[in-house]
Amino acid sequence: GIIVLILGLLVAIAYFVRTNSTSAIEYDTTTAFISSIQKTSVVTGKVIPEDEVEIKPQLNGIIQQILVEEGDEVKNGDLIAMIKVVPDERSVYGAQSQVNAARLNVQNGERQMERAKELFAKQIISQQEYEDSELGFNTAKENLKAAENDLEIIRNGSVSGSSTANTNIRATVSGTILEIPVKLGDQVIAANNFNAGTSVAIIADLNEMIFEGKVDEAEVGKLEIGQDLKISLAAIPDKEFDAKLKFVAPKGTEEGGAVQFKIEADVTLDDDSCVRAGYSANGSLVVDNRQDIMVIAEALLQFDRRTSEPYVEVETSSQNFERRDITVGLSDGIKVEILSGIEMTDKIKIWNKTEPIKIEPE
C-alpha cells in the first residue's frame, strides 16, 4: 500500500513539474510601416438656403386674398397676396378737407381768369397780368388733382389707373415659397421707422443651399477658406454632397463651456435629390493630413502608470523585450505617427493579443 502511495506521489510531482515547465506566453512582434494619416473632424449643422427674402406690404391693411401656397415656385414680380386698406379716419378727414380747399381755390382762380380775360380784351391790363391769372388757375387745378389722388390713396391704397397698385403684394425675387406666416383677415403693418413690418411670405432659392455648422476652437485654426467638405444628410442616407468652405466666423460663441465658431460652406446639389430647407446635416472635413510618415498600430502603445507617457516594448533577443519611450504625433484612432524612439526595423511586442474565441457548432 505504501509503495502505491509513493508511486502516486511521484506521478503527481512529475505532472506538476511538467505543467509548470511549459514556456511562458509567446508574444508575436510587428514593425513600424510607412503610411498616411488623415484626421477628419465631423461638424454638426443644417442645410439652409443661402438667401431668404421676407416679403412685406407697402401699406397697413388686412389680408384680402392669398394667391400662392407654401412650396409654390414664384418668379420676380408674381402676385402673392392682396390687401384691403383700412383707412385712418383722421387721415381721411384731413385729406377730404384739402380736396375741398383745393376745389375752392380752383373756383376762385377761374373767376379771376375770366375777369382778367375781359379786362385784357379792353386793354385795361397787360398781357403779363392776364397770363399770371391763367397760371394761378392752372396751378389750382393741379393742386386739386393732387389732393384728390391723396384722398384716393388713403382710402384705397392706390390711384385708379395706376400700373402698380400698392395693395398688391408681389414677389421681389424668384424662388420657392418657404412659409406664409399670415392668413386671410390678418392685419399687416408696412415697414416703417419704428417697426420692421409684417412678413407676408418668405421666399428662397432652394437650388442655392449652404451648410451651416459650428466647430470647436481647437480645430478652427486648421480651417482654410476653399477647403472641401463632405455633407451627409439624415433625410437622404447613403448619399454625400460636396461642399466648399466659404466662411469662418471671426468671433466665437460660448456654448456649454466650449467656444464654438460658425462656419458656412456652399453645397453642390444634384438634380436627383430634393433637399429641403432646414435638413440636419453632418459635415466632415480634413483638419490634418500627413503623407508618407512612420506609423504603428495604436494598439501597440502602452502607457506609464505614473507619468502616462507612451512606450512600446522592443525585442532584443528571442522573447526578450526592453521598454522604449517614444514620442507620438498625429493619430486617427487606428494608426499613430511615431516621431522618435524606435527604428523601422525594431520588432515591437504585440502585448495585448487575444486568443480568437472558438464558437462551437450547435
C-alpha positions in Angstrom: 0.0 0.0 0.0 2.9 2.3 0.9 4.5 1.5 -2.5 1.3 2.5 -4.3 1.1 5.8 -2.4 4.8 6.6 -3.2 4.2 5.9 -6.9 1.1 8.1 -6.9 3.1 10.9 -5.2 5.8 10.6 -7.8 3.3 10.7 -10.7 1.7 13.9 -9.2 5.1 15.5 -8.7 6.0 14.7 -12.3 2.7 16.2 -13.6 3.2 19.4 -11.7 6.8 19.8 -12.9 5.8 19.2 -16.4 2.9 21.7 -16.3 5.0 24.4 -14.7 7.8 23.9 -17.1 5.7 24.8 -20.1 7.1 28.1 -21.5 5.5 31.5 -20.8 3.2 33.1 -23.4 5.0 33.6 -26.6 4.5 37.1 -27.9 4.2 38.0 -31.6 6.0 41.0 -32.9 5.4 43.5 -35.7 7.3 46.5 -37.1 6.5 50.1 -37.9 5.5 50.9 -41.5 5.1 53.9 -43.8 1.6 55.2 -44.3 -0.6 58.3 -44.4 -2.9 59.7 -41.7 -5.8 61.9 -42.4 -7.5 63.3 -39.4 -11.1 64.4 -40.1 -13.5 66.3 -37.9 -17.3 66.0 -38.0 -19.3 69.2 -37.8 -23.0 69.1 -37.0 -25.3 71.6 -38.5 -28.0 72.1 -41.0 -28.6 72.9 -44.7 -30.3 76.2 -45.3 -30.9 78.4 -48.3 -28.2 80.9 -49.0 -30.7 83.8 -49.1 -34.1 84.0 -47.6 -36.2 87.1 -48.5 -39.1 88.3 -46.5 -41.9 90.0 -48.5 -43.6 92.9 -46.7 -46.5 95.1 -47.6 -46.2 98.7 -48.6 -49.3 99.7 -46.7 -51.1 98.9 -43.5 -54.2 96.8 -44.0 -56.0 93.5 -43.9 -55.1 90.4 -46.0 -57.9 90.1 -48.5 -56.6 87.4 -50.8 -53.6 85.0 -50.8 -52.8 83.7 -54.3 -50.0 81.2 -53.6 -49.3 78.3 -51.2 -46.2 77.2 -49.4 -43.9 75.2 -51.7 -45.0 77.1 -54.8 -42.4 78.3 -57.3 -42.7 82.0 -58.0 -40.9 84.5 -60.3 -39.8 88.0 -59.5 -43.0 90.2 -59.8 -45.5 87.4 -59.4 -48.6 88.4 -57.3 -48.5 86.8 -53.9 -51.4 88.5 -52.0 -53.7 91.4 -52.0 -54.6 93.6 -49.0 -57.6 95.8 -48.3 -56.7 99.2 -46.9 -58.4 100.2 -43.7 -58.0 103.9 -43.7 -57.4 106.0 -40.6 -60.5 108.2 -40.1 -58.4 111.3 -39.1 -56.2 110.9 -42.3 -59.3 110.6 -44.5 -60.9 113.7 -42.9 -57.7 115.7 -43.3 -57.4 114.7 -47.0 -61.0 115.5 -47.7 -60.5 119.0 -46.2 -57.6 119.5 -48.5 -59.7 118.5 -51.5 -62.4 120.9 -50.5 -59.9 123.8 -50.1 -58.3 123.0 -53.4 -61.7 123.0 -55.1 -62.5 126.5 -53.7 -59.1 127.7 -55.0 -60.0 126.3 -58.5 -63.3 128.2 -58.5 -61.7 131.4 -57.3 -58.9 131.0 -59.9 -61.4 130.5 -62.7 -63.3 133.7 -61.7 -60.1 135.7 -61.6 -59.0 134.4 -65.0 -62.4 135.3 -66.6 -62.2 138.8 -65.2 -58.7 139.2 -66.4 -59.7 138.0 -69.8 -62.4 140.7 -70.2 -60.0 143.4 -68.9 -57.3 142.3 -71.2 -59.7 142.4 -74.2 -60.5 146.0 -73.3 -56.7 146.6 -72.9 -57.1 147.7 -69.3 -54.5 145.2 -68.0 -51.3 144.0 -69.6 -50.8 140.5 -71.2 -48.5 139.7 -68.3 -51.2 140.1 -65.7 -53.6 138.1 -67.8 -51.1 135.2 -68.1 -50.4 135.4 -64.3 -54.1 134.8 -63.6 -54.2 131.9 -66.1 -51.2 130.4 -64.4 -52.9 130.7 -61.0 -56.0 128.9 -62.3 -54.0 126.0 -63.9 -51.9 125.7 -60.6 -55.1 125.5 -58.6 -56.4 122.7 -60.9 -53.2 120.7 -60.4 -53.4 121.1 -56.6 -57.0 119.8 -56.7 -56.0 116.8 -58.7 -53.1 116.0 -56.3 -55.4 116.4 -53.3 -58.0 114.0 -54.8 -55.2 111.5 -55.5 -54.0 111.7 -51.9 -57.5 111.0 -50.7 -57.9 108.0 -53.0 -54.6 106.6 -51.9 -55.6 106.9 -48.2 -59.0 105.3 -48.9 -58.0 102.6 -51.4 -54.2 102.2 -51.2 -53.6 103.3 -54.8 -54.8 105.6 -57.5 -57.2 104.1 -60.1 -55.5 103.6 -63.4 -52.0 103.1 -61.7 -49.9 100.4 -63.3 -48.6 99.2 -59.8 -51.2 99.0 -57.1 -49.7 99.2 -53.5 -52.4 96.9 -52.4 -50.8 94.1 -54.5 -48.0 92.3 -52.7 -45.6 90.9 -55.3 -42.5 88.6 -55.1 -39.3 90.6 -55.2 -37.1 87.6 -56.1 -37.6 84.3 -57.9 -37.6 81.1 -55.8 -39.7 78.7 -53.7 -42.2 80.0 -51.0 -41.0 78.5 -47.8 -43.6 80.0 -45.5 -46.7 82.2 -45.5 -46.9 83.4 -41.9 -50.3 85.2 -42.4 -53.9 84.1 -43.0 -56.9 85.7 -44.6 -58.2 88.6 -42.5 -54.8 89.1 -40.7 -53.9 92.7 -40.1 -50.5 93.6 -41.6 -48.2 96.6 -41.0 -45.9 98.2 -43.5 -42.2 98.6 -42.7 -41.6 102.0 -41.0 -39.0 103.7 -38.8 -40.4 102.0 -35.7 -41.5 98.6 -37.0 -39.9 96.0 -39.3 -43.3 95.3 -40.8 -45.3 92.1 -41.1 -43.8 89.3 -43.3 -46.5 88.1 -45.8 -44.2 85.4 -47.4 -40.7 84.1 -47.1 -39.0 83.2 -50.4 -35.7 81.4 -51.0 -33.9 79.7 -53.9 -33.6 76.1 -53.0 -31.0 75.5 -55.7 -28.5 77.7 -53.8 -28.0 75.9 -50.4 -25.3 76.3 -47.8 -24.2 74.1 -44.9 -24.1 76.0 -41.6 -22.4 74.4 -38.6 -20.2 75.1 -35.7 -16.6 73.9 -35.0 -14.6 73.9 -31.7 -11.9 76.4 -31.1 -9.3 73.6 -31.0 -9.9 73.0 -34.7 -10.9 76.4 -36.1 -7.3 77.4 -36.6 -6.7 74.5 -39.0 -9.5 75.5 -41.4 -8.9 77.3 -44.7 -11.4 79.1 -46.9 -12.0 76.9 -50.0 -11.4 73.7 -48.2 -13.5 70.7 -49.3 -16.2 69.1 -47.1 -18.4 66.1 -47.4 -22.0 66.7 -46.3 -24.3 63.9 -45.3 -28.0 64.4 -44.6 -30.1 62.2 -42.2 -33.0 62.6 -44.6 -31.0 61.3 -47.6 -29.0 58.3 -46.3 -26.3 56.7 -48.4 -25.5 59.9 -50.2 -22.9 62.6 -49.8 -22.8 66.0 -51.2 -19.6 68.0 -52.0 -19.2 71.4 -50.3 -16.6 74.2 -50.2 -15.9 76.2 -47.0 -16.6 79.8 -47.7 -16.9 81.5 -44.2 -15.4 81.0 -40.8 -16.8 83.4 -38.1 -14.3 85.9 -36.7 -16.0 85.7 -33.3 -16.9 82.6 -31.3 -19.8 82.0 -29.0 -19.6 80.1 -25.8 -21.9 77.0 -25.6 -21.7 74.7 -22.6 -18.3 75.9 -21.6 -16.7 75.5 -25.0 -16.2 78.2 -27.6 -17.8 77.4 -30.9 -17.2 79.2 -34.3 -19.8 79.3 -37.0 -18.8 78.0 -40.5 -20.6 78.1 -43.8 -20.0 76.1 -46.9 -21.5 76.2 -50.4 -23.2 72.8 -51.1 -23.2 71.3 -54.6 -26.6 69.7 -55.1 -27.7 67.3 -57.8 -31.0 67.1 -59.7 -32.0 63.7 -58.3 -32.3 64.7 -54.7 -34.9 67.1 -53.2 -33.1 68.9 -50.4 -35.5 70.9 -48.2 -34.5 73.9 -46.1 -33.5 73.1 -42.6 -32.4 69.4 -43.0 -30.0 68.5 -40.3 -26.6 67.6 -41.7 -23.1 66.5 -40.8 -20.0 67.9 -42.5 -16.8 66.0 -42.4 -13.6 68.0 -43.1 -9.9 67.2 -43.1 -8.2 69.1 -40.3 -4.8 67.4 -40.6 -3.2 65.3 -43.4 0.2 63.8 -43.3 1.6 61.6 -46.1 4.4 59.0 -46.0 5.1 59.0 -42.3 6.3 56.3 -39.9 3.3 54.8 -38.1 2.5 51.8 -35.9 -0.9 50.4 -34.9 -2.2 52.4 -32.0 -3.0 49.2 -30.1 0.8 48.6 -29.6 1.1 51.6 -27.4 1.5 51.1 -23.6 1.3 54.0 -21.1 3.4 54.5 -18.0 1.2 54.2 -14.9 2.9 57.1 -13.2 3.6 59.6 -15.9 1.1 58.4 -18.6 3.9 58.7 -21.2 3.6 56.3 -24.1 6.1 53.5 -24.7 6.5 50.2 -26.6 8.4 47.0 -25.9 11.1 46.1 -28.5 12.5 42.6 -28.9 16.3 42.4 -28.1 16.6 38.6 -28.4 14.1 35.7 -28.7 11.2 36.6 -26.5 13.2 39.1 -24.5 11.8 42.7 -24.7 13.0 46.0 -23.4 11.0 49.2 -22.9 11.5 52.1 -25.3 9.9 55.5 -24.6 8.5 57.1 -27.8 7.2 60.4 -29.0 3.9 60.2 -30.9 2.4 62.6 -33.4 -0.9 62.5 -35.3 -3.4 59.7 -34.7 -6.6 58.7 -36.4 -7.6 56.2 -33.8 -6.2 53.2 -35.7 -2.7 54.3 -36.7 -0.4 56.7 -34.8 2.6 58.6 -36.1 6.0 57.9 -34.4 8.2 60.9 -34.2 11.1 59.3 -32.3 12.1 56.4 -30.0 12.2 53.4 -32.4 13.6 52.4 -35.8 11.7 50.9 -38.8 13.5 47.6 -38.2 12.6 47.2 -34.5 10.4 44.3 -33.6 7.6 45.6 -31.4 5.8 43.4 -29.0 2.1 42.8 -29.5 1.4 42.9 -25.8 -2.4 42.7 -25.9 -3.1 40.0 -28.4 -6.2 38.0 -27.5 -6.9 34.4 -28.5 -9.7 34.1 -31.0 -12.9 32.9 -29.4 -13.9 29.5 -30.6 -17.6 29.1 -31.2 -18.8 25.5 -31.0 -21.2 24.5 -33.7 -24.7 23.7 -32.3 
